[in-house]
Amino acid sequence: MFGELDPLLLSQLRLAVMSYLVVTREAEFNVLKEKTGSTAGNLSVQIAKLQEAGYISVEKTFRNNYPLTICRITAAGVQAFESFFEDLKGYLEPDEKSPELD
């Protein structure tokens, strides 16, 4: 039987952000915007959803008098991503108890 996938990570943009942060552990907002090809507004909304879920932390500061937002993946975010990946693999691997498809 197919397991339920985390609906928060089914969003392409949220999954892209999490995938990038799993590797880098942290990234500036503008880097995430560039890597995902997202608009600032859409990325901001999706980051807020990931933060609300506890998957990332967000630090707002300044660098040379310009706003700087840094996103960091949390331990809960890493766990959620790894669980999502494992659950997704279940969709790709045939169940040993189910009959073969023709």
TANOR-V986727 format. One record per helix or strand of 3 or more residues. SS is the DSSP state (a for helix, b for strand). FROM is the first residue (numbers start at 1). TO is the last residue. Records with the same first field share a line. If there is no record, write none. Layout:
SS: FROM-TO ; FROM-TO
This chain:
a: 7-10 ; 12-24 ; 29-36 ; 40-52 ; 75-92
b: 26-28 ; 56-63 ; 66-73
